Amino acid sequence: MTRKPIGAFISGCSGLALTEGEMAFFARSNPWGLILFKRNCETPDQVRKLTAAFRAAVGRKDAPVLIDQEGGRVQRMGPPVAEWRKYPAAEDYGKLYGSSPLHALRATRLVGRLMADDLASVGITVNCTPVLDLPRPDTTPAISSRAFSPRADTALLLARAYVDGLLAGGVLPVMKHIPGHGRAVVDSHYDLPVIKASRAELEAHDFQPFAGMAACPMAMTAHVVLEAIDSEKPATQSKWVIRDVIRKQLGFAGLLMTDDLSMKALSGSLAEKTRASLLAGVDMVLHCNGILAEMEEVAGAAGVLKGKPLARAKAALKTRRKPLPYDRKMALRDLDTVTGAGLKSAA
């Protein structure tokens, strides 16, 4: 029996359970993965059924299910659900690192491990984090608190600790927003940020954490224009940024996906956004809002995974491993002890 080709896109869904239309769409278009948002997460049992329904619809037991579970204000699964703990924002670890580096690194890894346990228990296998952007005083609030530190070396150390925790729990990370979103002063959900820094400035600062994490299995692009490299097209749709910077200079050889195509930073129809991104060199596109008509448009333009993108997708999934032995109660007590040293958001 010939297996159905996999679509070169990741899709959202509209609610807590798949509609008949969504199930038919997933069975027909076979997207590589599904991404969940707060609208899709009510209880652990409900999320577990949703992830299982998606995999049944596409006929792949290993089909990835993604989420943005960063902590802080970007946390799709959380209180008031008793099983889902409120986690700190990334910036809190950076602040703690300034006074207690070992405590910060330990806490960051523990949170990654605890989050992985939360996610894997409901069938989620990919977490779209860490955020490796380096914030500045004027960075848009859409990014600032989600970043570990304005210092490249600190951000890299904390991101590595966090990724270690995720991987130990059987969940794959997606570093974002490559090659750097930290200088953006407008929110790419609504406008296209234009970054005027020189290439030398970008190489000396913004690109550094991504180069240090080049072995990460997956990465998500930034919807920003880097004038020094391509003054006409955002990074997501720029072959110069993707091929020259991300692939060659930063050495990232993993699976490269776009940020959400629904965001207003990109112009044109969804089909045009999809084709422009794939033509520039991303491996697959991400569409998040769960509107079925839009999902159909993206699927039609994305086509199927093949060649190097397919090989990179397979390689990314092979890096996922069974969770290492883990005592959740002990880790929670340990995390509470560590966060007492200064993390404000972990209560």
N, C-alpha and C positions, 0 to 999 in steps of 0.2 A: 504494500500500500504506500503510495507516494504521499509524503507529508506536505501539507499546505504551506506555501511560502509565507514568511512572516513579514508583516508590514513594517516599514521603516519609520514608525512613529509610536509615541506613547500617548495614551488617551486618558481623559478623566471620565467620570460618570456623574449623573445628576443628583443622586440621593443615597439613602441608606441601603437600598437594595437595587439590583439591576432591573430595569423595566424590560418588557418583552422586546421593545425596539432596540434597546442596548444589547440584549443578549443576541439578537439576530445580527446586529452590526458587528459585534465582536467575533461571532462565529464566521461571518463572511469576510471581514477585513483582516482578522488575526493580528492585531497590534502587538508589538514586542512586549509592551507592558501597560499597566494601569497605574495612574497616580491618584492618591486619595487626599481629600481636604477635610476641613472640619465638618462640612455638610454631609460627609460620608461616614463620620465616626460618632457613634452614640454610646455603644457599650462594647466590651470585648467580644461577646458572643455574636453580636450583629456584624462587627468588622470581620470576624472569622468566617461567617457565612458569606459575606460579600466577596472576600478574596477567593474563597473556594468556588463561588459562582462564576467569577471571572475566569479562573483557570479551567473550569468545566466548559465554559463557552468557547474558549480558544483551543481546548483540547491539549494543553501543555501543562503538566504538573509543575514544571519549573518556571512557568511564565512569571517574570518579575512583577512585583507590586511595590510601588514607590510611595514615599510620603516626605513632606518637609517637617521633620520633628527636630527642630534646632534647640528648643528651649526659649525662655523669655517670651517675647510676643509672637514668635513663630512656632507654635506648638499645636498640632492638629488633634492630638489625643491628650487630654488632660482633665483636671478637675472641672466640674464636681464629681466626675466618675471616680469612685473610690480606688479602683485598681490603677489609675493613671496619675502619676505624681507630677507636680509642677516642677520643672527643671530651670536652672539658671540660664540667663542670656549669656552668649559667648563673651561679651565685654566684661562680665563679672570675673571670669577666670583670669583675664588679662590684668584686672585691677588687683586681684589677689596675688598674681605672679610678682607684681612689683614689691610686695612686702614679704611673701613667703613662696618662693618658686617651687619647692618640693611639694608643698600642700596643694598648690594650684595644679601641678602636673598630675598628682595623684587623684584629685577631685575630677579633673577633666577625663581621665581614663575611666574612672568609676562611673561617671555619668554616661559615657559612651556605652559601657557594658550594661548598665541598667536600662538604658533606652533600647539597646538591641534586644534585651530580654522582653521588654514590653512589646516591641514590634514583631519579633519572631513568633511570639505566642499567639498572635492573631493572623499570621500568614503574610506579614510585610517583610520583604527581603532586601529592600534598598532604601537608604535614608539619604535624602538630598541635602547633605551637609558633609564636611565643614565649609563655612564661609571663610575664604582666605583673602577677601578684600581688606585693604589697609585704610582705615578711616582717617579723615582729617577734620579739623574744626568745622568746616563748612559742608561736610558730607551729608547727603540727604538722609533724613531719619529712616527712610526705607532700608538703609544699609547699616547705619552706624552702630547700633547696639548689638547687631548680629555678628559683628566682627570681633575677633579675639583681642586685637591690639593694633595700634598704629605702627608698631615696630615689626619689621619683617621677621627678625630672628625669633621674637617672642611668639608671634602668630604661628610660625612654622612649628616650634616646639609643642605648643598647645594643640595644634591640629594633629600632629603625629600621635600624641597621647590619646586624643579623642578617637581617631581612626583605629588605633590599636584596640580600644574598648569595643567599638562597633564590630570589628572583624572577629574578635574573640567571642562575640555573641552570635556570630553567624549572619550578620547584616552587612551589606556592601555600602560603602560611602560614595558620594558624588561630590567632588570638590567644586566650588563655585565662588565667584563668577569669572571664569578664566577669559582673558589674561589679567583682569583686575577692574573692579567697579568702584573702588574706594574714593576716587576723585570726583565722582558724579555728585552734582549739587541739585539735580532734579530727579524725581522718581520715574524710573523707566516704565512703570505701569501706566503712566500718563503722558510722558514726554521722552524725547530722545536725548540723553545726556551727550554732550560733546566735551571731550577731554583734550585740553590744549597743551599738556605737558610735552616736553621734548622726548624723543626716543631714549636719549641717555638717562633722563629722569625716570622714565618708566622701567628701564632695564635695571637701574640701580636700586629701585624701591618696589614698585607695584608688582613686577613680574617675579620677584624673588621667592615668595612663599609657594607659588605654583611650580616653579622650577624645582624647589626642594621636595615637593610632593608629586613629582612627575610619575612615580610608580603607582599612583592611585588608579584603581581600575576604571573609574568613570569621572567625567568632568562635564560641567554645564557652562555654556558660553555667557558672556555679558552683552546685553543690548546697549552698547555704548559706541560712540565714534571715537577712535583714537586718531586724532588729526595727523600726528607725526608719522603714522603708518598708512592709513587709508582715510582721507578726508571726506570721502563720498559715502562709504557704506559702513554700517555698524559692524562690530566684530563678528556677530553671529552670521553675517552675510558677506564677509570680506575674505576672499581667498588669500589675501596678503597676511591678514592676521592669523587665519587658521593654519595655512601651510608654512608660512615663513616664521611666525612667532610661536604659535602653540605647538605645532608638530616639530619644527626644526630647532628653534632657539631654546624653547623650554623643554623639549624632549619628551613631550607627552605622547605616548603611543596607545593610550587606552581608548575606550568608547567615548565619543564626544557627542553630546546632545545639546540642543538649543535650550535657552530659557523659554518660558511660555510664549507661544506665538500669539496668544490673545492680547498680550500687552501692547499698549499704544505706541511704544517706542519704534516699532516696525511699521512701515507703511505698506499699502497695497492690500489686496484680498488675501484671505488665508491660503489659497492655492498659490498665489504669487510669493507670499512669505515662505511657504514650504519649499517651493522649487528653488528660490534664491538661496536659501540656507543650505540645502543639499548640494546645489551646484558649487557653493563656496567651499565645501569640504566637510561639513558636519556629517556624522554617521546616521543620526536620526533626529526627528523633530518632536517637540513636546507641546501638546495642546491640552489645556487643563480645565476649561470651564464647564465641561459636561453637557454642552448644547449639541444635541444629536446632529442637526443639520450642519453645523461647523465641523463636527467630527467626521462626517461623510466627506466634506470638502477636503479636509487635510488628508484623509486616507487615500482619496483619489489622486492627489498630487504627490504623495510621498512614495508610492510604489512599494516595492519589496526590498528587504535587506538582501544584499548580495555582495560578492567580492570582499574587499578589505573591511567594509563596515560590518558585514556578517561575521567575518573572522574575529574582529575586535569585540563584537557583542558576545560571541561564544567564549572568548578568552576572559572577558570580564566576569561572566557567570561562573567560570571555573575557579575563580579566586575565592568564592564563597565556601566556607567550611562548616562542619558541624560545631555547635557551640562547645567551648571548653567547659570543664566542670566549674560549677558556680554556686555559691551559697548566697541567695538574694537577700535574706534577712541580715546576714553578716555584712554584706556590701552596703546595705542601706544604713546600718549603724555606723559603719566606717565613713560613709559619705556625710552623714550628719555631723560626725566629729570633725571631719576636714572642713566642711562648710561653716562650722562655727568660727573658723579663723577669719571669715570676712565675706563670704559669698552672701549677697543680700536676697537672692531670688529663690533659694532652694527650699524654703519652708513649705 
